């Protein structure tokens, strides 16, 4: 891994490009891969995330130290999961039935959506983060370290080192990072659950995630 990790983002929508801008402002090189049907992707990215480099899916996996999945949840299986073994992958996706439609296998599964996604490649170092605030809030609410009104973001995952790497990225883009423990606790970060969409301080989010086992039961 580079001293300052290279970040690869799957998804050139509002979440992906907002993260790209914040990460580039923090000094990271950012690679973006979008839909092959989006023929104007180079032009789009040059306008809304200038400095990010549009690459193929394979080039992104080859070149990135940290991979962020920011595609619509319904397109999660289109990502090259077979190539994610051993890689830090951030699941920033949310299951939204109004957008994705009702997916019976998700509705009937008691696991968090990230636990379900983790089965697509058990060797991936999957964490959940960046999903529980709106894309517009990412830039509007970003504040320097030590700011009393700084908002907190959680990171959950079964790999402690991967959580620590993503926690550093969270701090660099202007939020206090809260270690939320194992991937199962990601349920608390999903739409309709305890942390989603709430403006919480580090202390408040830490307390909430400490009770995540109860909240997600």
C-alpha positions as CSV (number, residue, x, y, z in Angstrom):
1,X,0.0,0.0,0.0
2,X,1.2,3.5,-0.8
3,X,2.0,5.9,2.0
4,X,-1.1,7.8,0.9
5,X,-3.4,5.1,-0.4
6,X,-4.7,5.3,-4.0
7,X,-8.5,5.2,-3.9
8,X,-10.5,3.4,-6.5
9,X,-14.2,4.2,-6.7
10,X,-16.8,2.1,-8.5
11,X,-19.6,4.4,-9.3
12,X,-19.5,7.9,-10.8
13,X,-22.9,9.0,-9.3
14,X,-23.4,11.6,-6.7
15,X,-21.9,9.6,-3.8
16,X,-18.9,8.4,-5.8
17,X,-18.0,11.9,-7.1
18,X,-18.5,13.6,-3.8
19,X,-16.1,11.1,-2.2
20,X,-13.7,11.6,-5.1
21,X,-13.6,15.4,-4.5
22,X,-13.1,15.0,-0.8
23,X,-10.4,12.4,-1.1
24,X,-8.5,14.4,-3.8
25,X,-8.7,17.5,-1.5
26,X,-7.0,15.3,1.1
27,X,-4.2,14.5,-1.3
28,X,-5.2,11.1,-2.6
29,X,-5.0,9.9,-6.1
30,X,-8.5,8.8,-7.2
31,X,-9.5,6.3,-9.9
32,X,-13.1,6.0,-11.0
33,X,-14.8,3.3,-13.0
34,X,-18.4,3.7,-14.2
35,X,-21.0,2.1,-16.4
36,X,-19.6,1.1,-19.8
37,X,-22.8,2.5,-21.2
38,X,-21.9,5.9,-19.9
39,X,-19.9,7.0,-23.0
40,X,-19.4,10.5,-21.7
41,X,-17.9,9.4,-18.4
42,X,-14.5,11.0,-19.1
43,X,-16.2,14.4,-19.8
44,X,-18.6,14.0,-16.8
45,X,-15.8,13.3,-14.3
46,X,-13.6,16.1,-15.7
47,X,-16.4,18.5,-14.9
48,X,-17.7,17.2,-11.5
49,X,-14.6,15.6,-10.1
50,X,-11.6,17.2,-11.9
51,X,-8.4,15.4,-11.2
52,X,-9.9,11.9,-10.8
53,X,-8.8,9.5,-13.5
54,X,-11.4,7.4,-15.3
55,X,-10.1,3.8,-15.8
56,X,-11.5,0.4,-16.6
57,X,-12.7,-1.9,-13.8
58,X,-9.5,-4.1,-14.1
59,X,-7.2,-1.1,-14.1
60,X,-9.0,0.2,-11.0
61,X,-8.5,-3.1,-9.1
62,X,-4.9,-3.2,-10.2
63,X,-4.1,0.4,-9.2
64,X,-6.1,1.1,-6.1
65,X,-5.0,0.4,-2.5
66,X,-8.6,0.9,-1.2
67,X,-11.7,0.2,-3.3
68,X,-15.0,1.9,-2.6
69,X,-18.2,0.4,-4.0
70,X,-20.6,3.3,-4.6
71,X,-22.9,1.8,-7.2
72,X,-26.6,1.4,-6.8
73,X,-27.2,-1.6,-4.5
74,X,-29.0,-3.5,-7.3
75,X,-25.8,-3.4,-9.4
76,X,-23.6,-4.7,-6.6
77,X,-23.2,-8.1,-8.2
78,X,-21.9,-6.4,-11.4
79,X,-18.7,-5.5,-9.6
80,X,-15.6,-7.8,-10.2
81,X,-15.8,-9.5,-6.8
82,X,-13.7,-12.3,-8.0
83,X,-10.8,-9.9,-8.0
84,X,-11.3,-8.5,-4.6
85,X,-9.6,-11.2,-2.6
86,X,-7.2,-9.7,0.0
87,X,-8.3,-6.2,-0.9
88,X,-9.8,-3.5,1.3
89,X,-13.3,-2.9,-0.1
90,X,-15.6,-0.3,1.4
91,X,-19.3,-1.0,0.9
92,X,-20.9,2.4,0.6
93,X,-24.1,1.0,-0.9
94,X,-27.6,1.1,0.5
95,X,-30.6,-1.1,-0.3
96,X,-33.4,1.2,-1.3
97,X,-36.6,-0.7,-2.4
98,X,-38.0,2.4,-4.1
99,X,-35.0,2.4,-6.4
100,X,-33.8,-1.2,-6.4
101,X,-37.3,-2.8,-6.1
102,X,-38.0,-5.3,-3.4
103,X,-35.4,-8.1,-3.6
104,X,-36.9,-11.1,-1.8
105,X,-33.5,-12.6,-0.9
106,X,-32.5,-9.4,0.8
107,X,-35.9,-8.8,2.5
108,X,-35.9,-12.3,3.9
109,X,-32.3,-12.3,5.1
110,X,-31.7,-11.2,8.7
111,X,-28.0,-10.3,8.0
112,X,-26.8,-6.8,7.2
113,X,-26.6,-6.1,3.5
114,X,-22.8,-5.9,3.8
115,X,-22.7,-9.4,5.3
116,X,-24.6,-10.6,2.3
117,X,-22.3,-8.8,-0.1
118,X,-19.3,-10.3,1.8
119,X,-20.4,-13.7,0.6
120,X,-19.6,-12.7,-3.0
121,X,-15.9,-13.0,-2.0
122,X,-15.2,-14.1,1.5
123,X,-11.5,-13.2,1.0
124,X,-12.3,-9.5,0.5
125,X,-11.5,-7.3,3.5
126,X,-14.9,-5.8,3.4
127,X,-15.9,-2.9,5.6
128,X,-19.1,-0.8,5.7
129,X,-18.9,3.0,5.8
130,X,-19.7,6.3,4.0
131,X,-23.3,5.1,3.5
132,X,-25.1,6.7,6.5
133,X,-25.0,10.3,5.4
134,X,-26.3,12.0,2.2
135,X,-23.9,12.8,-0.6
136,X,-24.6,16.5,-0.2
137,X,-23.7,16.3,3.5
138,X,-20.3,14.8,2.8
139,X,-19.0,18.2,1.6
140,X,-21.3,20.5,3.5
141,X,-20.5,18.9,6.9
142,X,-16.8,18.3,6.4
143,X,-14.8,20.1,9.2
144,X,-11.2,20.2,10.4
145,X,-10.1,17.9,13.2
146,X,-10.9,19.3,16.6
147,X,-13.9,21.3,15.4
148,X,-16.6,21.1,18.2
149,X,-19.4,20.5,15.6
150,X,-17.5,17.8,13.7
151,X,-19.8,15.0,12.6
152,X,-18.9,11.3,13.2
153,X,-18.9,8.5,10.7
154,X,-18.8,4.8,11.6
155,X,-16.8,2.0,10.0
156,X,-17.6,-1.6,10.7
157,X,-15.9,-4.8,9.5
158,X,-14.4,-8.0,10.6
159,X,-10.8,-7.0,9.7
160,X,-9.5,-4.6,12.3
161,X,-6.6,-3.3,10.1
162,X,-9.0,-2.6,7.3
163,X,-11.2,-0.6,9.7
164,X,-8.2,1.4,10.8
165,X,-7.2,2.2,7.2
166,X,-10.8,3.5,6.4
167,X,-10.9,5.3,9.7
168,X,-7.9,7.4,8.6
169,X,-9.6,8.2,5.4
170,X,-12.7,9.3,7.3
171,X,-10.6,11.7,9.4
172,X,-8.8,13.0,6.4
173,X,-12.0,14.0,4.6
174,X,-13.4,15.9,7.6
175,X,-15.2,13.6,10.0
176,X,-14.5,11.8,13.3
177,X,-14.2,8.1,12.7
178,X,-15.9,5.7,15.1
179,X,-14.9,2.0,15.1
180,X,-18.2,0.2,15.1
181,X,-16.9,-3.3,15.5
182,X,-17.8,-6.3,13.3
183,X,-19.6,-6.3,10.0
184,X,-22.8,-7.5,11.5
185,X,-23.1,-4.1,13.3
186,X,-23.6,-2.5,9.8
187,X,-27.3,-3.0,10.2
188,X,-27.3,0.0,12.5
189,X,-26.0,2.1,9.6
190,X,-28.6,1.1,7.1
191,X,-31.7,3.0,6.0
192,X,-34.4,2.9,8.7
193,X,-32.0,2.0,11.4
194,X,-30.3,3.7,14.3
195,X,-27.5,5.8,12.8
196,X,-28.7,6.4,9.3
197,X,-29.1,10.0,8.4
198,X,-28.4,11.3,11.9
199,X,-26.0,14.1,12.7
200,X,-24.1,12.5,15.6
201,X,-20.9,13.5,17.5
202,X,-18.2,10.9,18.0
203,X,-19.4,10.3,21.6
204,X,-23.0,9.9,20.5
205,X,-22.2,7.5,17.6
206,X,-19.8,5.5,19.8
207,X,-22.5,5.0,22.4
208,X,-25.0,4.0,19.7
209,X,-22.6,1.5,18.1
210,X,-21.7,0.1,21.5
211,X,-25.4,-1.0,21.7
212,X,-25.5,-2.2,18.1
213,X,-26.0,-5.8,19.0
214,X,-29.3,-4.8,20.7
215,X,-30.3,-2.3,18.0
216,X,-29.9,-4.8,15.2
217,X,-31.5,-7.8,16.9
